[in-house]
Amino acid sequence: MTILTDILASFQEDAPVRNVLVGAHWTMVCSRYCGLASTIAPCNPHTHHEAPVRNAGRLHLKSARELALYALSDNPLEAGIGVAAINSLLPVDDNNTVDINASQILEERGRGKTVALVGHFPFIPKLRKKVGALWVIEQNPFGDDNPSESAPDLIPKADVVAITGSALINHTLDDLLSLCRPDALVMVLGPSTPLSPVLFEHGAGIIAGSRVIDERCVMQYVSQGANFQQFEGVRKVSFSRLRME
């Protein structure tokens, strides 16, 4: 979890938490800004023996940095809250960002190339028609997906690698990035992705995430179980290591 600890160590400011919302698909923490992260349910959602979320009902009384430490938890619900808290603290320099979907970048940079995509995204059918070859790696595979166990074999062979930011929540991002070839184009993408240059230090070349621009609107979508494609009030942004240099 080196990436998480490095991101946590990079914070120089704190902020009070204004709200915490854990929806069916997305978790939202509002502090300095509003941060999102995937809600990852326990392996067996029907068991009565899963670890509870610590201090549930009083999370809004913590500071954002205190809540961000939950990202280190082995409890996936807690870890999602922690990553959302991280995203709620991160400032973004608009001079270095581009308003563009990650799928557009992958279509352009993946033409004629082999692309490994960790995570099942809605744009996969369209992307498959645009790139040379597409390997989808998923923890819960279906259809043509490859199981997560195939990552050590497939990722080192890919020219372009795109990894869901949710890999921070299940603590697999460090290992996945270590599998990428030095010459591969590597992207971390999705609303859970921290827009932090720390990811560049660990091998990412492009970071593609989101910013909440209408807190009340997004809160309503999260609370009503919307998926991300249904959201309004969110801006999709990307920035690359080259723009930072």
C-alpha atoms as an extended CHARMM CRD file, in Angstrom:
* protein
*
       245  EXT
         1         1  MET       CA              0.0000000000        0.0000000000        0.0000000000  PROA      1               0.0000000000
         2         2  THR       CA              2.9460000000        2.3020000000       -0.7060000000  PROA      2               0.0000000000
         3         3  ILE       CA              0.8700000000        4.5060000000       -3.0160000000  PROA      3               0.0000000000
         4         4  LEU       CA             -1.7480000000        5.1130000000       -0.3480000000  PROA      4               0.0000000000
         5         5  THR       CA              0.7960000000        5.8890000000        2.3410000000  PROA      5               0.0000000000
         6         6  ASP       CA              2.6250000000        8.2800000000       -0.0050000000  PROA      6               0.0000000000
         7         7  ILE       CA             -0.6130000000       10.0870000000       -0.8770000000  PROA      7               0.0000000000
         8         8  LEU       CA             -1.5380000000       10.3560000000        2.8030000000  PROA      8               0.0000000000
         9         9  ALA       CA              1.9330000000       11.7050000000        3.6060000000  PROA      9               0.0000000000
        10        10  SER       CA              1.5900000000       14.3430000000        0.8790000000  PROA      10              0.0000000000
        11        11  PHE       CA             -1.2560000000       16.1900000000        2.6010000000  PROA      11              0.0000000000
        12        12  GLN       CA             -0.2100000000       19.4380000000        4.2300000000  PROA      12              0.0000000000
        13        13  GLU       CA             -3.6880000000       20.7050000000        5.0710000000  PROA      13              0.0000000000
        14        14  ASP       CA             -6.7400000000       19.2450000000        6.7510000000  PROA      14              0.0000000000
        15        15  ALA       CA            -10.4230000000       20.1350000000        6.6410000000  PROA      15              0.0000000000
        16        16  PRO       CA            -13.5580000000       19.3150000000        8.6290000000  PROA      16              0.0000000000
        17        17  VAL       CA            -15.8270000000       16.6620000000        7.1600000000  PROA      17              0.0000000000
        18        18  ARG       CA            -19.2050000000       18.0870000000        6.1770000000  PROA      18              0.0000000000
        19        19  ASN       CA            -20.9060000000       14.9310000000        5.0380000000  PROA      19              0.0000000000
        20        20  VAL       CA            -20.3600000000       11.2180000000        4.4360000000  PROA      20              0.0000000000
        21        21  LEU       CA            -22.6910000000        9.2080000000        2.2220000000  PROA      21              0.0000000000
        22        22  VAL       CA            -22.2890000000        5.5090000000        1.3890000000  PROA      22              0.0000000000
        23        23  GLY       CA            -24.5760000000        4.6480000000       -1.5230000000  PROA      23              0.0000000000
        24        24  ALA       CA            -25.2020000000        1.3600000000       -3.2910000000  PROA      24              0.0000000000
        25        25  HSD       CA            -22.5810000000        2.0620000000       -5.9710000000  PROA      25              0.0000000000
        26        26  TRP       CA            -20.7090000000        5.1810000000       -4.8640000000  PROA      26              0.0000000000
        27        27  THR       CA            -19.3720000000        6.6520000000       -1.6510000000  PROA      27              0.0000000000
        28        28  MET       CA            -19.1160000000       10.4130000000       -1.2190000000  PROA      28              0.0000000000
        29        29  VAL       CA            -17.1760000000       12.4520000000        1.3410000000  PROA      29              0.0000000000
        30        30  CYS       CA            -17.4590000000       16.2310000000        1.4660000000  PROA      30              0.0000000000
        31        31  SER       CA            -14.7220000000       18.2270000000        3.2010000000  PROA      31              0.0000000000
        32        32  ARG       CA            -12.5200000000       20.7800000000        1.4310000000  PROA      32              0.0000000000
        33        33  TYR       CA            -14.0430000000       19.4830000000       -1.8210000000  PROA      33              0.0000000000
        34        34  CYS       CA            -16.2870000000       16.5020000000       -2.5180000000  PROA      34              0.0000000000
        35        35  GLY       CA            -14.6470000000       13.1750000000       -3.2400000000  PROA      35              0.0000000000
        36        36  LEU       CA            -16.0580000000        9.9950000000       -4.7500000000  PROA      36              0.0000000000
        37        37  ALA       CA            -15.0140000000        6.3570000000       -4.5200000000  PROA      37              0.0000000000
        38        38  SER       CA            -16.5950000000        3.0700000000       -5.4960000000  PROA      38              0.0000000000
        39        39  THR       CA            -18.6740000000        1.3420000000       -2.8590000000  PROA      39              0.0000000000
        40        40  ILE       CA            -17.2650000000       -2.1700000000       -2.6980000000  PROA      40              0.0000000000
        41        41  ALA       CA            -19.5750000000       -4.4790000000       -0.7880000000  PROA      41              0.0000000000
        42        42  PRO       CA            -18.2590000000       -7.3440000000        1.3670000000  PROA      42              0.0000000000
        43        43  CYS       CA            -17.7450000000      -10.6470000000       -0.4350000000  PROA      43              0.0000000000
        44        44  ASN       CA            -20.9470000000      -12.0150000000        1.0660000000  PROA      44              0.0000000000
        45        45  PRO       CA            -23.4130000000       -9.1610000000        1.5500000000  PROA      45              0.0000000000
        46        46  HSD       CA            -25.8680000000      -11.4290000000        3.3800000000  PROA      46              0.0000000000
        47        47  THR       CA            -23.6020000000      -12.4690000000        6.2220000000  PROA      47              0.0000000000
        48        48  HSD       CA            -24.1680000000      -11.0170000000        9.6550000000  PROA      48              0.0000000000
        49        49  HSD       CA            -20.5430000000      -11.3660000000       10.6660000000  PROA      49              0.0000000000
        50        50  GLU       CA            -18.8420000000       -8.7300000000        8.5030000000  PROA      50              0.0000000000
        51        51  ALA       CA            -16.7770000000       -6.1650000000       10.3600000000  PROA      51              0.0000000000
        52        52  PRO       CA            -18.8000000000       -3.0040000000       10.9710000000  PROA      52              0.0000000000
        53        53  VAL       CA            -17.7120000000        0.3960000000        9.7300000000  PROA      53              0.0000000000
        54        54  ARG       CA            -15.9380000000        1.9640000000       12.6690000000  PROA      54              0.0000000000
        55        55  ASN       CA            -17.6880000000        4.9970000000       14.1450000000  PROA      55              0.0000000000
        56        56  ALA       CA            -20.5610000000        4.7490000000       11.6680000000  PROA      56              0.0000000000
        57        57  GLY       CA            -23.0150000000        7.5420000000       12.4190000000  PROA      57              0.0000000000
        58        58  ARG       CA            -20.2180000000        9.7920000000       13.6930000000  PROA      58              0.0000000000
        59        59  LEU       CA            -17.8570000000        9.8350000000       10.7140000000  PROA      59              0.0000000000
        60        60  HSD       CA            -18.7970000000       13.4450000000        9.9520000000  PROA      60              0.0000000000
        61        61  LEU       CA            -17.2440000000       14.4150000000       13.2890000000  PROA      61              0.0000000000
        62        62  LYS       CA            -13.7860000000       13.3960000000       12.1110000000  PROA      62              0.0000000000
        63        63  SER       CA            -11.3840000000       15.5320000000       10.1190000000  PROA      63              0.0000000000
        64        64  ALA       CA            -10.7930000000       14.6180000000        6.4870000000  PROA      64              0.0000000000
        65        65  ARG       CA             -7.2480000000       13.4270000000        7.1920000000  PROA      65              0.0000000000
        66        66  GLU       CA             -8.4830000000       11.1800000000        9.9920000000  PROA      66              0.0000000000
        67        67  LEU       CA            -11.1210000000        9.7250000000        7.6980000000  PROA      67              0.0000000000
        68        68  ALA       CA             -8.5960000000        9.3270000000        4.8630000000  PROA      68              0.0000000000
        69        69  LEU       CA             -6.7130000000        6.8180000000        7.0450000000  PROA      69              0.0000000000
        70        70  TYR       CA             -9.6550000000        4.4630000000        6.5610000000  PROA      70              0.0000000000
        71        71  ALA       CA             -8.2360000000        3.8670000000        3.0640000000  PROA      71              0.0000000000
        72        72  LEU       CA             -5.6920000000        1.5330000000        4.6930000000  PROA      72              0.0000000000
        73        73  SER       CA             -8.4350000000       -0.6910000000        6.1280000000  PROA      73              0.0000000000
        74        74  ASP       CA             -9.0290000000       -4.2670000000        5.0070000000  PROA      74              0.0000000000
        75        75  ASN       CA            -12.7600000000       -3.6050000000        5.3230000000  PROA      75              0.0000000000
        76        76  PRO       CA            -13.7800000000       -2.6000000000        1.7520000000  PROA      76              0.0000000000
        77        77  LEU       CA            -16.5390000000       -0.2610000000        2.9260000000  PROA      77              0.0000000000
        78        78  GLU       CA            -14.0920000000        1.5650000000        5.1860000000  PROA      78              0.0000000000
        79        79  ALA       CA            -11.4220000000        1.6620000000        2.4930000000  PROA      79              0.0000000000
        80        80  GLY       CA            -13.9010000000        3.2370000000        0.0600000000  PROA      80              0.0000000000
        81        81  ILE       CA            -14.7680000000        5.9000000000        2.6130000000  PROA      81              0.0000000000
        82        82  GLY       CA            -11.0630000000        6.5680000000        3.0790000000  PROA      82              0.0000000000
        83        83  VAL       CA            -10.3760000000        6.9480000000       -0.6500000000  PROA      83              0.0000000000
        84        84  ALA       CA            -13.3720000000        9.2800000000       -1.0050000000  PROA      84              0.0000000000
        85        85  ALA       CA            -11.9540000000       11.3280000000        1.8910000000  PROA      85              0.0000000000
        86        86  ILE       CA             -8.5880000000       11.4680000000        0.1070000000  PROA      86              0.0000000000
        87        87  ASN       CA            -10.3070000000       12.7440000000       -3.0190000000  PROA      87              0.0000000000
        88        88  SER       CA            -12.1750000000       15.3470000000       -0.9600000000  PROA      88              0.0000000000
        89        89  LEU       CA             -8.8670000000       16.9030000000        0.1220000000  PROA      89              0.0000000000
        90        90  LEU       CA             -7.0150000000       17.0020000000       -3.1880000000  PROA      90              0.0000000000
        91        91  PRO       CA             -6.7750000000       20.3550000000       -4.9690000000  PROA      91              0.0000000000
        92        92  VAL       CA             -6.6060000000       20.3630000000       -8.7540000000  PROA      92              0.0000000000
        93        93  ASP       CA             -4.6550000000       22.8100000000      -10.8850000000  PROA      93              0.0000000000
        94        94  ASP       CA             -7.0290000000       23.4920000000      -13.7820000000  PROA      94              0.0000000000
        95        95  ASN       CA             -4.0850000000       24.7090000000      -15.8580000000  PROA      95              0.0000000000
        96        96  ASN       CA             -2.8010000000       21.1320000000      -15.9930000000  PROA      96              0.0000000000
        97        97  THR       CA             -6.0920000000       19.3230000000      -16.6110000000  PROA      97              0.0000000000
        98        98  VAL       CA             -8.0120000000       18.5300000000      -19.7750000000  PROA      98              0.0000000000
        99        99  ASP       CA            -11.7590000000       17.9180000000      -19.8900000000  PROA      99              0.0000000000
       100       100  ILE       CA            -11.7620000000       14.5800000000      -21.6870000000  PROA      100             0.0000000000
       101       101  ASN       CA            -13.0900000000       11.0810000000      -21.0620000000  PROA      101             0.0000000000
       102       102  ALA       CA            -10.5950000000        8.3470000000      -20.3770000000  PROA      102             0.0000000000
       103       103  SER       CA            -12.2290000000        6.2800000000      -23.1210000000  PROA      103             0.0000000000
       104       104  GLN       CA            -11.3240000000        8.9190000000      -25.7130000000  PROA      104             0.0000000000
       105       105  ILE       CA             -7.6950000000        8.8080000000      -24.6720000000  PROA      105             0.0000000000
       106       106  LEU       CA             -7.6410000000        5.0210000000      -24.8620000000  PROA      106             0.0000000000
       107       107  GLU       CA             -9.2400000000        5.0460000000      -28.3040000000  PROA      107             0.0000000000
       108       108  GLU       CA             -6.6410000000        7.4770000000      -29.6120000000  PROA      108             0.0000000000
       109       109  ARG       CA             -3.5680000000        6.0090000000      -27.9290000000  PROA      109             0.0000000000
       110       110  GLY       CA             -4.6050000000        2.3850000000      -28.3700000000  PROA      110             0.0000000000
       111       111  ARG       CA             -5.0650000000        2.3220000000      -32.1540000000  PROA      111             0.0000000000
       112       112  GLY       CA             -3.2540000000       -0.6980000000      -33.5480000000  PROA      112             0.0000000000
       113       113  LYS       CA             -1.9220000000       -1.5660000000      -30.0890000000  PROA      113             0.0000000000
       114       114  THR       CA             -2.5970000000       -4.1300000000      -27.4030000000  PROA      114             0.0000000000
       115       115  VAL       CA             -4.5540000000       -2.6680000000      -24.4870000000  PROA      115             0.0000000000
       116       116  ALA       CA             -4.9890000000       -4.2440000000      -21.0550000000  PROA      116             0.0000000000
       117       117  LEU       CA             -7.9040000000       -2.7700000000      -19.1200000000  PROA      117             0.0000000000
       118       118  VAL       CA             -8.2410000000       -3.6560000000      -15.4370000000  PROA      118             0.0000000000
       119       119  GLY       CA            -11.8900000000       -3.1900000000      -14.5200000000  PROA      119             0.0000000000
       120       120  HSD       CA            -15.0820000000       -3.5920000000      -16.5060000000  PROA      120             0.0000000000
       121       121  PHE       CA            -16.1680000000       -0.2300000000      -17.9480000000  PROA      121             0.0000000000
       122       122  PRO       CA            -19.2660000000        0.6290000000      -20.0360000000  PROA      122             0.0000000000
       123       123  PHE       CA            -17.1480000000        1.8440000000      -22.9510000000  PROA      123             0.0000000000
       124       124  ILE       CA            -15.5670000000       -1.5810000000      -23.5740000000  PROA      124             0.0000000000
       125       125  PRO       CA            -17.6570000000       -2.5630000000      -26.6580000000  PROA      125             0.0000000000
       126       126  LYS       CA            -16.7840000000        0.6940000000      -28.4150000000  PROA      126             0.0000000000
       127       127  LEU       CA            -13.1360000000        0.5660000000      -27.3650000000  PROA      127             0.0000000000
       128       128  ARG       CA            -12.7560000000       -2.9900000000      -28.6370000000  PROA      128             0.0000000000
       129       129  LYS       CA            -13.5490000000       -1.7590000000      -32.1670000000  PROA      129             0.0000000000
       130       130  LYS       CA            -10.9410000000        1.0090000000      -31.9940000000  PROA      130             0.0000000000
       131       131  VAL       CA             -7.8140000000       -0.7150000000      -30.6680000000  PROA      131             0.0000000000
       132       132  GLY       CA             -5.6250000000       -3.5070000000      -31.9530000000  PROA      132             0.0000000000
       133       133  ALA       CA             -6.5090000000       -5.9570000000      -29.1710000000  PROA      133             0.0000000000
       134       134  LEU       CA             -8.2650000000       -5.4940000000      -25.8420000000  PROA      134             0.0000000000
       135       135  TRP       CA             -7.8040000000       -7.6660000000      -22.7820000000  PROA      135             0.0000000000
       136       136  VAL       CA            -10.2470000000       -6.9080000000      -19.9630000000  PROA      136             0.0000000000
       137       137  ILE       CA             -9.1130000000       -8.1280000000      -16.5400000000  PROA      137             0.0000000000
       138       138  GLU       CA            -11.7910000000       -8.2860000000      -13.8750000000  PROA      138             0.0000000000
       139       139  GLN       CA            -12.1040000000       -9.6680000000      -10.3470000000  PROA      139             0.0000000000
       140       140  ASN       CA            -15.6330000000      -10.8210000000      -11.1340000000  PROA      140             0.0000000000
       141       141  PRO       CA            -15.2750000000      -11.7370000000      -14.8310000000  PROA      141             0.0000000000
       142       142  PHE       CA            -18.1150000000      -12.3430000000      -17.2410000000  PROA      142             0.0000000000
       143       143  GLY       CA            -18.3380000000      -12.6970000000      -20.9920000000  PROA      143             0.0000000000
       144       144  ASP       CA            -14.9050000000      -12.2400000000      -22.5780000000  PROA      144             0.0000000000
       145       145  ASP       CA            -13.3170000000      -10.8830000000      -19.3830000000  PROA      145             0.0000000000
       146       146  ASN       CA            -10.1180000000      -12.4170000000      -18.0630000000  PROA      146             0.0000000000
       147       147  PRO       CA             -9.8900000000      -13.2850000000      -14.3500000000  PROA      147             0.0000000000
       148       148  SER       CA             -7.6910000000      -11.1780000000      -12.0940000000  PROA      148             0.0000000000
       149       149  GLU       CA             -5.2530000000      -14.0940000000      -11.8420000000  PROA      149             0.0000000000
       150       150  SER       CA             -4.3200000000      -13.4660000000      -15.4880000000  PROA      150             0.0000000000
       151       151  ALA       CA             -2.8740000000      -10.0120000000      -14.7340000000  PROA      151             0.0000000000
       152       152  PRO       CA              0.7760000000      -11.1570000000      -14.2870000000  PROA      152             0.0000000000
       153       153  ASP       CA              0.6420000000      -12.8320000000      -17.6960000000  PROA      153             0.0000000000
       154       154  LEU       CA             -1.2750000000      -10.2090000000      -19.6910000000  PROA      154             0.0000000000
       155       155  ILE       CA             -0.2190000000       -6.7990000000      -18.3400000000  PROA      155             0.0000000000
       156       156  PRO       CA              3.5190000000       -7.1500000000      -19.1770000000  PROA      156             0.0000000000
       157       157  LYS       CA              2.5290000000       -7.8700000000      -22.7940000000  PROA      157             0.0000000000
       158       158  ALA       CA              0.3450000000       -4.7720000000      -23.2100000000  PROA      158             0.0000000000
       159       159  ASP       CA              1.3870000000       -1.5860000000      -25.0040000000  PROA      159             0.0000000000
       160       160  VAL       CA             -1.2850000000        0.3940000000      -23.1460000000  PROA      160             0.0000000000
       161       161  VAL       CA             -2.4590000000       -0.4180000000      -19.6050000000  PROA      161             0.0000000000
       162       162  ALA       CA             -5.4730000000        1.2130000000      -17.9700000000  PROA      162             0.0000000000
       163       163  ILE       CA             -6.2120000000        0.3870000000      -14.3350000000  PROA      163             0.0000000000
       164       164  THR       CA             -9.3310000000        1.3200000000      -12.4110000000  PROA      164             0.0000000000
       165       165  GLY       CA             -8.7810000000        3.6580000000       -9.4790000000  PROA      165             0.0000000000
       166       166  SER       CA            -10.8670000000        1.2230000000       -7.4420000000  PROA      166             0.0000000000
       167       167  ALA       CA             -7.6970000000       -0.8580000000       -7.2320000000  PROA      167             0.0000000000
       168       168  LEU       CA             -6.6730000000        1.5370000000       -4.4680000000  PROA      168             0.0000000000
       169       169  ILE       CA             -9.6720000000        0.4010000000       -2.4560000000  PROA      169             0.0000000000
       170       170  ASN       CA             -8.8880000000       -3.3010000000       -2.7070000000  PROA      170             0.0000000000
       171       171  HSD       CA             -5.1600000000       -2.5560000000       -2.2960000000  PROA      171             0.0000000000
       172       172  THR       CA             -4.0300000000       -4.0830000000       -5.6000000000  PROA      172             0.0000000000
       173       173  LEU       CA             -2.8580000000       -0.9350000000       -7.4280000000  PROA      173             0.0000000000
       174       174  ASP       CA              0.7830000000       -1.1790000000       -6.3160000000  PROA      174             0.0000000000
       175       175  ASP       CA              1.1210000000       -4.7160000000       -7.6460000000  PROA      175             0.0000000000
       176       176  LEU       CA             -0.7130000000       -3.9610000000      -10.8920000000  PROA      176             0.0000000000
       177       177  LEU       CA              1.4890000000       -0.9580000000      -11.6820000000  PROA      177             0.0000000000
       178       178  SER       CA              4.5990000000       -3.0210000000      -10.9940000000  PROA      178             0.0000000000
       179       179  LEU       CA              3.5680000000       -5.4050000000      -13.7970000000  PROA      179             0.0000000000
       180       180  CYS       CA              3.5860000000       -2.7010000000      -16.5030000000  PROA      180             0.0000000000
       181       181  ARG       CA              6.4310000000       -2.5280000000      -19.0010000000  PROA      181             0.0000000000
       182       182  PRO       CA              8.6250000000        0.5790000000      -18.6870000000  PROA      182             0.0000000000
       183       183  ASP       CA              7.7070000000        1.6010000000      -22.2340000000  PROA      183             0.0000000000
       184       184  ALA       CA              3.9420000000        1.0720000000      -21.8340000000  PROA      184             0.0000000000
       185       185  LEU       CA              1.4740000000        3.9340000000      -21.6300000000  PROA      185             0.0000000000
       186       186  VAL       CA             -0.1030000000        3.5450000000      -18.1950000000  PROA      186             0.0000000000
       187       187  MET       CA             -3.3460000000        5.1830000000      -17.1070000000  PROA      187             0.0000000000
       188       188  VAL       CA             -5.2300000000        5.1090000000      -13.8020000000  PROA      188             0.0000000000
       189       189  LEU       CA             -8.8710000000        5.9430000000      -14.4560000000  PROA      189             0.0000000000
       190       190  GLY       CA            -12.3290000000        6.2500000000      -12.9780000000  PROA      190             0.0000000000
       191       191  PRO       CA            -14.0560000000        8.4030000000      -10.3430000000  PROA      191             0.0000000000
       192       192  SER       CA            -12.1690000000        6.7070000000       -7.4820000000  PROA      192             0.0000000000
       193       193  THR       CA             -8.8270000000        7.8420000000       -8.9080000000  PROA      193             0.0000000000
       194       194  PRO       CA             -7.0100000000       10.4240000000       -6.7650000000  PROA      194             0.0000000000
       195       195  LEU       CA             -5.9150000000       13.3420000000       -8.9380000000  PROA      195             0.0000000000
       196       196  SER       CA             -2.5410000000       13.3080000000       -7.2250000000  PROA      196             0.0000000000
       197       197  PRO       CA              0.9140000000       13.5200000000       -8.8650000000  PROA      197             0.0000000000
       198       198  VAL       CA              1.9890000000       10.7970000000       -6.4350000000  PROA      198             0.0000000000
       199       199  LEU       CA              0.5540000000        8.3260000000       -8.9570000000  PROA      199             0.0000000000
       200       200  PHE       CA              3.1090000000        9.5430000000      -11.5080000000  PROA      200             0.0000000000
       201       201  GLU       CA              5.8910000000        8.6220000000       -9.0920000000  PROA      201             0.0000000000
       202       202  HSD       CA              4.5970000000        5.0440000000       -9.1220000000  PROA      202             0.0000000000
       203       203  GLY       CA              4.4570000000        4.5810000000      -12.8790000000  PROA      203             0.0000000000
       204       204  ALA       CA              1.2400000000        6.1860000000      -14.0980000000  PROA      204             0.0000000000
       205       205  GLY       CA              1.5710000000        8.3630000000      -17.1910000000  PROA      205             0.0000000000
       206       206  ILE       CA             -2.0250000000        9.6170000000      -17.3060000000  PROA      206             0.0000000000
       207       207  ILE       CA             -4.5100000000       10.1420000000      -14.4900000000  PROA      207             0.0000000000
       208       208  ALA       CA             -8.1720000000       10.3100000000      -15.4870000000  PROA      208             0.0000000000
       209       209  GLY       CA            -10.6740000000       11.0330000000      -12.7350000000  PROA      209             0.0000000000
       210       210  SER       CA            -13.5360000000       13.3350000000      -11.8700000000  PROA      210             0.0000000000
       211       211  ARG       CA            -14.4000000000       16.4580000000       -9.9140000000  PROA      211             0.0000000000
       212       212  VAL       CA            -17.7420000000       17.1100000000       -8.2390000000  PROA      212             0.0000000000
       213       213  ILE       CA            -18.9700000000       20.5350000000       -9.3220000000  PROA      213             0.0000000000
       214       214  ASP       CA            -22.5130000000       20.3470000000       -7.9100000000  PROA      214             0.0000000000
       215       215  GLU       CA            -22.4180000000       18.7980000000       -4.4470000000  PROA      215             0.0000000000
       216       216  ARG       CA            -26.1480000000       18.7200000000       -3.8170000000  PROA      216             0.0000000000
       217       217  CYS       CA            -26.9130000000       17.2280000000       -7.2150000000  PROA      217             0.0000000000
       218       218  VAL       CA            -24.3180000000       14.4530000000       -6.9160000000  PROA      218             0.0000000000
       219       219  MET       CA            -25.4030000000       13.6590000000       -3.3710000000  PROA      219             0.0000000000
       220       220  GLN       CA            -28.9040000000       13.0370000000       -4.6380000000  PROA      220             0.0000000000
       221       221  TYR       CA            -27.6740000000       10.6380000000       -7.3070000000  PROA      221             0.0000000000
       222       222  VAL       CA            -25.4460000000        8.7640000000       -4.8520000000  PROA      222             0.0000000000
       223       223  SER       CA            -28.2330000000        8.4250000000       -2.2810000000  PROA      223             0.0000000000
       224       224  GLN       CA            -30.6410000000        7.0530000000       -4.8940000000  PROA      224             0.0000000000
       225       225  GLY       CA            -28.3180000000        4.2790000000       -6.0780000000  PROA      225             0.0000000000
       226       226  ALA       CA            -27.3510000000        5.8010000000       -9.4320000000  PROA      226             0.0000000000
       227       227  ASN       CA            -24.4670000000        4.4540000000      -11.4470000000  PROA      227             0.0000000000
       228       228  PHE       CA            -21.8690000000        6.9180000000      -12.6800000000  PROA      228             0.0000000000
       229       229  GLN       CA            -23.3370000000        7.1470000000      -16.1700000000  PROA      229             0.0000000000
       230       230  GLN       CA            -26.5030000000        8.5970000000      -14.6200000000  PROA      230             0.0000000000
       231       231  PHE       CA            -24.6730000000       11.3370000000      -12.7080000000  PROA      231             0.0000000000
       232       232  GLU       CA            -24.9680000000       15.0300000000      -13.3800000000  PROA      232             0.0000000000
       233       233  GLY       CA            -22.8780000000       17.6330000000      -11.5930000000  PROA      233             0.0000000000
       234       234  VAL       CA            -19.5510000000       15.8930000000      -12.2330000000  PROA      234             0.0000000000
       235       235  ARG       CA            -16.6890000000       16.9840000000      -14.4660000000  PROA      235             0.0000000000
       236       236  LYS       CA            -14.4190000000       14.3450000000      -16.0040000000  PROA      236             0.0000000000
       237       237  VAL       CA            -10.7990000000       15.4830000000      -16.1180000000  PROA      237             0.0000000000
       238       238  SER       CA             -7.4310000000       14.0440000000      -17.0760000000  PROA      238             0.0000000000
       239       239  PHE       CA             -3.8520000000       15.1490000000      -16.7200000000  PROA      239             0.0000000000
       240       240  SER       CA             -0.5830000000       13.5980000000      -17.7530000000  PROA      240             0.0000000000
       241       241  ARG       CA              2.9260000000       13.4300000000      -16.4210000000  PROA      241             0.0000000000
       242       242  LEU       CA              4.1740000000       15.3150000000      -19.4900000000  PROA      242             0.0000000000
       243       243  ARG       CA              1.8900000000       18.2950000000      -18.7240000000  PROA      243             0.0000000000
       244       244  MET       CA              3.3210000000       18.4370000000      -15.2180000000  PROA      244             0.0000000000
       245       245  GLU       CA              6.9520000000       18.4600000000      -16.4000000000  PROA      245             0.0000000000
